[in-house]
Amino acid sequence: MYVTVNVQVAIAILLQCNAMLRLPSTLVSIYSVDKVGRRVLLLEARVQMFASQVIIGILLATGMKEDKDISKGMAIVIVLMVCTFVSAFAWSWGPLAWLIPNETFPLETRSAGQSVTVCVNLLFTFVIAQAFLSMLCHFKYRIFLFYAGWVLIMSTFVLFLLLETKNVPIEEMIEKVCRQHWLLKKYVTDSDLIDDEDGDAYADQETGKANGKAHHNSQL
């Protein structure tokens, strides 16, 4: 009974920390994403997320031997590391997972691409949420080292493959970003540039129509 109450209190504290940190951390992302760039936020958060997962795993491995409870000081450090992870995720991988795909897909496939992105994101969120408790029971403290390994994989992808879209108009992605990327430039063809120019013309046309309607309405 005592253990159950302690677990419930710990969960309540973590949920409160989660709720308190997510909003201000997301505001940090909104303010800084166009100033420092997407890659910088993701790579900076990588350090916090990886370190917090590893520290939690080590503390649990050393502090819960022989079925003994961890000390109060160690529990406080674990809560602080959870808060560190939550804040780092909330200003990087959380919001940017929705922003970056929307900026990188071409105009012709953006709707379909974003639909697939949302579907995959929510699917894996569901899978991780359902599997976490079972994995925690089997892996114990190793579950945090497991997730730390995935943070490294994600960061490697960002470092070598992710496109930086800071201050780049959507219509100029191919010319200014894809053609400068060390890997994608091998696959960008002249037809892609023509399609990009067509997209620019279409966007200008739609802008002109919108301005014409606004002018007409003002005259009325």
Secondary structure, 3 states (H helix, E strand, C coil): CHHHHHHHHHHHHHHHHHHHHHHHHHHHHHHHHHHHCHHHHHHHHHHHHHHHHHHHHHHHHHHCHHHCCCCHHHHHHHHHHHHHHHHHHHCCHHHHHHHHHHHHCCHHHHHHHHHHHHHHHHHHHHHHHHHHHHHHHHHCCHHHHHHHHHHHHHHHHHHHCCCCCCCCCHHHHHHHCHHHCCCHHHCCCHHHHHHHHHHHHHHHHHHHHHHHHHHHHHHC
